[in-house]
Amino acid sequence: MTENLSPQPATSPTTASAAAAARAAAAGSGTAAAGTRLDPWFGSYADRAHGMRASEIRALFAVANRPEVVSLAGGMPYLKGLPLDAIATSVAELVATRGATALQYGSGQGDESLREQIIEVMRLEGVSAHPDDVVVTTGSQQALDLVTRIFVNPGDVVVAEAPSYVGALGVFRSYQAEVVHSPIDEHGIVPEILEETLTRLEAAGKTVKLLYLIPNFHNPGGVSISLERRPRIVEIAQRHGVLVLEDNPYGLLAFDGETLPALQSYHPDGVVYLGSFSKTFAPGYRVGWAVAPHAVREKLVLASEAAILCPSNASQMAISTYLATCDWQGQVKQFRELYRERRDAMVGALAEHLPSASWTVPAGGFYTWVRLPAGLDAKAMLPRAVTARVAYVPGTAFYADGSGADHMRLSFCYPTPDQIREGVRRLAGVVSSELDLATIFGTGDADGSPASWSRRSSPDDVQAPGPDLA
Amino acid sequence: MTENLSPQPATSPTTASAAAAARAAAAGSGTAAAGTRLDPWFGSYADRAHGMRASEIRALFAVANRPEVVSLAGGMPYLKGLPLDAIATSVAELVATRGATALQYGSGQGDESLREQIIEVMRLEGVSAHPDDVVVTTGSQQALDLVTRIFVNPGDVVVAEAPSYVGALGVFRSYQAEVVHSPIDEHGIVPEILEETLTRLEAAGKTVKLLYLIPNFHNPGGVSISLERRPRIVEIAQRHGVLVLEDNPYGLLAFDGETLPALQSYHPDGVVYLGSFSKTFAPGYRVGWAVAPHAVREKLVLASEAAILCPSNASQMAISTYLATCDWQGQVKQFRELYRERRDAMVGALAEHLPSASWTVPAGGFYTWVRLPAGLDAKAMLPRAVTARVAYVPGTAFYADGSGADHMRLSFCYPTPDQIREGVRRLAGVVSSELDLATIFGTGDADGSPASWSRRSSPDDVQAPGPDLA
């Protein structure tokens, strides 16, 4: 429990108690407001920047990163199992023998050898593409940004799952898109309701540009789109003329090793596929990619060159060397076993300590999506949870419209099984106190539906997901 | 002359002659047009993407990167002098001992140790800032993108030097800014004309958001803003309420070692300063930074998190280690001497072979800005130059309005002195043939002013600078 779960040192002194700090953090986003009042450039910002401010939960995460807090909030992969000595040796050889290339500017589209290897990685999920279809990006987050940049005008609609990845919602918002959610169940996004959603939006004269989906081990939902639904979803999007944006960082992390075909494989001209090495290898090199229809790919490269000139040769060649010289598939298998053990710890602890909640049981990936007992508000409860030395991400972060307060995302990727069990135990204590309060003061509705549905939070949480929430 | 000047292998077969390939490349951007016709998503792009297409000169650069061509076009630093073995050893130690941090997600603002070191680097140019004022970015290109993103609405004006950096013009254009140029002379941007420009724009009801300046060893102009003009420029911007965007990758590369104070040092609240390790160390890690007033810095971090989540820990820690363990200032001194020798080769060869042209004599940096003899058009001449196995960037690339055809940028950073002399000799041959044609067919005006002024090129060149033109 002494492990620091943050890759960055906390800036506040670690001697103060988490409880005091959580109270202070919860008390106000006063700093940001004061900064704004004193900002001499306040009147100069672009329209798209007006909503940009640190979310309330960011302040709490500074506290949640303290060693005494069990964080079930972050999406950081567990890297201790990586063969660091072998990686060190190969990176040293890379710099010593090919340093003049590794340290130089590279191609805007990305290193050709790495793009060839990416094709092989994607073949495991049924994607057949050519290296020329691939654009390497600074993490798949940059690919998300670039796709949105080239497609979305202010006011255009992006349809996303309900809930959806907080980092994608932040991108869509930064381009002033209107995000419309379409619900998921245990088999992923529901085709019939998606069809209705698109039809309704068309009837309302909306321009729907993208259908953003995380098909495998959804963040935060924990579910996957079933094999049966995949072609149907792609067909619905095609019929409505909507480009599918398939975000797939977790596809190879199925606990049973079974990999479903990518949406892209059903209709390569109708899908932009996003991949990443952040979860199957390591996020620190910031290497992801997009696969896109030819003309779209061409624009993505031009947009990327405007944004960053080119991705890092040093990072790309380090990853290329890792793929070529290490047993990367063996490493992925090891990750799958590690994360399965942690998933088991998570759902076991939930069943033991939080039977009044309900949750998804993910078959892969990093997250479970927990519905709180009626009457509880995950966002309102967070400061008290942090005070009790456990952190999570309230469901509101995963909705563009402020709903989701009755849910929380729990991550099992980074903490050990023991930490997970201890974290859930602490969480159960907080929930129990909250339920006692709810019973006394009657914050639940008479019919048992959660009060939080009627008092939606503001959608501030999606402003700035931050790397903590990856 | 057998050295491949490109970091990427040319895709076309190297057995074909440069001449034939240059003709083919010059013949048409047919591929892009065909791609567009077949693009099923043609009707879906955002307005900002409509202008995104590969510039005509991009096709030529694929040819210019062949080994038989002397490229005076690229902005790649010369890296052979770097202590690659020492860097390899320190990177290996970094991964072996701190790999779990280096390979993990990091802070959106950037590594704190590196930000402290950046403060020390900037102190050499009179910048006194706090590590909290710094945002680390994926090269300073990303900082350019982020500053534009948070300040510029479509139709807002950015005032830039005439000429200006092609990569910045591409960013401004991608945010649908209107770029207005204000001229430079041998002492940098001219204060009196800048004052007039801003006054005229205000009178016309324009919203001027940024004054974009490269104060030291201008790309492509080769000149620096004089010590006397610096406070005047900052004062003019302040009086007109315009934020200065100071782009300073070359400041430490003065051939006499004399460093002028940054514009930021005159008025920290009125300037966003951009720095980079690409020219003083190496570009392959893609690490640059911005220093900004507090509230602006806060928005830059949020915008960067939306764009890429966080910069690469591996890259940042590699640079931090290099700064801490190698004699980086000694290395910069070595670069200065190397580039001075190449500058001397360049201006010597120009005086010998191209006396009919005029050029700036840079006191640092990578570039000289050459004015062709009257009647010649650098853009029209480029295919013939590549056929004669020499490449440059036509002046049109550095203007948002298609002017500049009477100029070219010659880089002396990457080729050896012998290559530079040979390149200029070839270029002189091309110019001489062009002048013969101009004499015979009378493309020059009677009064000797260059015909190219009246036939402006389209501003396509700025669409996609690409890493070749960094």
Interface residues (C-beta under 8 A of the other chain):
Chain A: P7 Q8 P9 A32 G35 T36 L38 D39 P40 W41 F42 S44 Y45 A46 D47 R48 A49 M52 R53 A54 M76 P77 L79 K80 L82 L84 D85 I87 A88 T89 V91 A92 E93 L94 V95 A96 G99 A100 T101 A102 L103 Q104 Y105 G106 S107 G108 E112 T138 G139 Q141 Q142 D145 R149 I150 F151 V152 N153 D156 G167 G170 V171 S174 Y175 K209 G241 L243 D269 G270 S278 A282 P283 G284 Y285 R286 P293 H294 A295 V296 E298 K299 V301 L302 A303 E305 A306 A307 I308 L309 C310 P311 S312 N313 A314 S315 A318 Q463 A464 P465 G466 P467 D468 A470
Chain B: P7 Q8 P9 A32 G35 T36 L38 D39 P40 W41 F42 S44 Y45 A46 D47 R48 A49 M52 R53 A54 M76 P77 L79 K80 L82 L84 D85 I87 A88 T89 V91 A92 E93 L94 V95 A96 G99 A100 T101 A102 L103 Q104 Y105 G106 S107 G108 D111 E112 T138 G139 Q141 Q142 D145 R149 I150 F151 V152 N153 D156 G167 G170 V171 S174 Y175 K209 G241 L243 D269 G270 S278 A282 P283 G284 Y285 R286 P293 H294 A295 V296 E298 K299 V301 L302 A303 E305 A306 A307 I308 L309 C310 P311 S312 N313 A314 S315 A318 Q463 A464 P465 G466 P467 D468 A470
